[in-house]
Amino acid sequence: MSSKPAITGGLASTDESVSERHILILNNDSSALELISNRLKDAGYDRLTLVSTAANALALLRHESVDLLIVDVDTQDLDGWRLSRLVRSGILKCPSNLPIIIVARTWCERIAEVTAREYGINRLVPLEHLDMLPKVVEQLMGHNSGELPRPRLLVVEDQPDTSDLIQRVLAIPFDIEVAADGLDGLEAWKRGRHDLVLLDVMLPRLSGRDILIEIQRIDPQQPIVIMTAHTTVEQAEELMLLGAVDFLPKPFRAEQLRKVCDIAIHREDFLVSNEQFALRVQSLQERERAYRQLYQSHHQLLDDLQTVVMELDDQLAIQFLNRAWEHMMGFAIGESLGRNLDEFIVSDQRAQWTLARERMRRTLLDHEPCADLELCLRDSRGHRLWAQFKVSLSSTGESQPRLTICLDNVTEQRAAQEQLKYLAMHDSLTGLNNRHFFETSLKQLTADALRNHRQHGLVYIDLDHFKVINDSFGHQKGDEVLREVAHLLRRRIRRPDIFCRLGGDEFAVLLHDVSQQQAEEFARDIQQLASEFNFQSQGQRINLGCSIGLTLINNSTERAEEHLMRADIALYVAKGRGRNLIHVYDPEDSESDDLRNRLNISRQVREAINENRILLHFQPIFDVNAGQVAYYEALVRVRTREGTLLAPGQFIPAMESSGDMHLLDRRIIQLALHTLKSYPSLVHIAINLSAQAFKDESLLPAIVDTLKETGITPERVTFELTESASLFNLRTTQRVITELHQLGCSFSVDDFGSGFSSFAYLKDLPADYIKLDGSFIQNLHQDPVDQTLVRSMIQVIQALGKKAVAEYVENAEILSLLKTMGIDFVQGYHIGHPLPVEQVLALHPRLNDSQVSS
């Protein structure tokens, strides 16, 4: 039999507008009422009447007709079942077959369905499945049947008198179908699968016993009542064992017939309801066992944790601890419970404890969230122990509020942080403050000069001829000299002054609260100490000396960078006038204009590196033989704070002049490899290195680290260096290229022909690609001499087993000439402009042979 009431009822015409249909909604839960209303409004039902009591609903139904009633089971003054009975009685203004939907939060499914059927409810919708409500409403209001569903009864009886009696007695509660012999009865059941079967035993063509067996074979849940005039105990037992739910001895009375059929029709309801209750009882028992196991495992988990879990009362006295407390602090749990937490705080942390205690109390009283705290505790042996406190309001349901705190021992992490903090502010070679600390301190002194009208000094020191030591004796000896010089000069520094190593052989001293005369005297002392220092190795003695640029930090500018630039200019002037000199910054210095501009650009680029304003554009390099893009060259751009882009020619010379090009090299490599990781379809990229790159001995380890960090295969990376930079120190270049090859990277010489222009160097240069200088290519279609030179260069490059690349390919005519000369790769605006990675990859499908040729 059906487990849900059939969808019947409905008075509205299917042509009637959804918005005109009147729906009455009764629910004493305002939130549920709002949910139902909103769901129907979203479906286009605008004519809704919302009431919270049955009395209000009845008042409306007495005088006004509605198209649909939606009601909860549990209402304050009249439950939904009885209200439905009043509607079905026909005494109200609304029709007795008005569609009714029960929307309720909970019920026992089968019992609710049976009750709904008895009370004439059309559908049940759980509140948690409210999304199905509009569809149910549409189905009910579009159905024009005025009858409520009745169970369907199949009577298989060959005696007309008996079948007539059954139809007269059961005509109201059942929809009845009659079959006069066994075969017709079985076929009728197969077609209709009735809710109940009344089956005679003695039938023509097929006995009731055989029909019972066949039906039970097909559907063991089918309720069947057997009728027989010759019932014995043995026969009754056999028929019941074969699957009959009951039997009626003939002749039977009307009341007996009604009772047996009523019990039979509800038998499945009783069985299903009992099964549902049994399942719920079993579920509750299993849940109880799970909770008990969870409780035990949680306690075990708490004891196994390395983190201390404690609970504090409103006086911050300890009420609970797990076993990790004994391991961390050495105190037994028994002796710790009941003690106030402040008894374990070290004495010199009282100020911090006062702040922490106030935050905890605000969490207790005002339920304010508490940020993580770090406090120093004293363990059972008197040792200091730093712990991180994670504080939250306990949710145990106690009448008095409590705090739950998780404590982690962070003593080692704190020591590591202090070490990292020290390293972040100090130079690893000399132990002096580093450039970052210097820049921070310079900003503070600049602000102090403006605020308090005080004057400070900035002494910028550069060791003369230090490069000779590095080149002659190696960097290890050079580092030794720097350490000795730093130790020597440090002895002259006053306590409030700040001595820093800015990088390489450059040092700076920030003098606190000095006059110009005092600053100059200090600079002369430093110069004297440096001139007296000499370096002796391998029988050679080298005197250093130093050049010094001096500027005063006063209220003339609010920008710390301006003071540094002035000192830089003063140092440049001192070195330009013969070295081993001291120069005080003078705005009238004739040498400063061009230098100021270059130093300003260099400063802007350093700021852009720190603020992530270095960008890469990518230009495709086309494989002429394969007819597709082979790889992309990464070209650097700098975005200013105003949003404009600077091309390399606007800042590379300044960076090389200032000696900061290695910073940009590192950033370009990081950006390029991380972009290649994020955009695998780039496949292969070329990265330009500056002329100063191979002087940086830490560059190669930095490349290795970035490759490991990104997981990029080295074979996907080519490094480029200009011809002049490659040949300036051929031995170093050969060594670095060999190391790059050992990693798996390839190498390219850029701008070949613009520098030494000697083919002999190509034999000794282990490069994979040789890129012809653009000056030979841009007028190739107009200059026969360029054509001869380019053809010769391509032939020599390829004869040496290397690939020839032509840049500045600006039109189809140049490309056609290069193809006839056998060029391997081409690059230029005719192939593709440098673009951000997303744009260049979007154009990638168009970069095929036919379209490039056009």
GIHUHU-V855221 format. One line per field, one symbol per residue. ss: DSSP state (H for helix, E for strand, C for the rest). Layout:
ss: ???
This chain:
ss: CCCCCCCCCCCCCCCCCHHHCCEEEECCCHHHHHHHHHHHHHCCCCCEEEECCHHHHHHHHHHCCCCEEEECCCCCCCCHHHHHHHHHHCCCCCCCCCEEEEEECCCCHHHHHHHHHHCCCCEEEEHHHHHHHHHHHHHHHCCCCCCCCCEEEEEECCCHHHHHHHHHHHCCCEEEEEECCHHHHHHHHHHHCCCEEEEECCCCCCCHHHHHHHHHHHCCCCCEEEEECCCCHHHHHHHHHCCCCEEEECCCCHHHHHHHHHHHHHHHHHHHHHHHHHHHHHHHHHHHHHHHHHHHHHHHHHHHCCCEEEEECCCCEEEEECCHHHHHHCCCHHHHCCCEHHHHECHHHHHHHHHHHHHHHHHHHHCCCCCCEEEEEECCCCCEEEEEEEEEECCCCCCCCCEEEEEEECHHHHHHHHHHHHHHHECCCCCCECHHHHHHHHHHHHHHHHHHCCCEEEEEEEECCHHHHHHHHCHHHHHHHHHHHHHHHHCCCCCCCEEEEEECCEEEEEECCCCHHHHHHHHHHHHHHHHHCEEEECCEEEECCEEEEEEEECCCCCCHHHHHHHHHHHHHHHHHCCCCCEEECCCCCCCHHHHHHHHHHHHHHHHHHHCCCEEEEEEEEEECCCCEEEEEEEEEEEECCCCCEECHHHHHHHHHHHCCHHHHHHHHHHHHHHHHHHCHHHCCEEEECCCCHHHCCCHHHHHHHHHHHHCCCHHHEEEEEEHHHHHHCHHHHHHHHHHHHHHCCEEEEEEECCCCCCCHHHHHCCCCEEEECHHHHCCCCCCHHHHHHHHHHHHHHHHCCCEEEECCCCCHHHHHHHHHCCCCEECCCCCCCCECHHHHHHCHHHCCHHHHHC
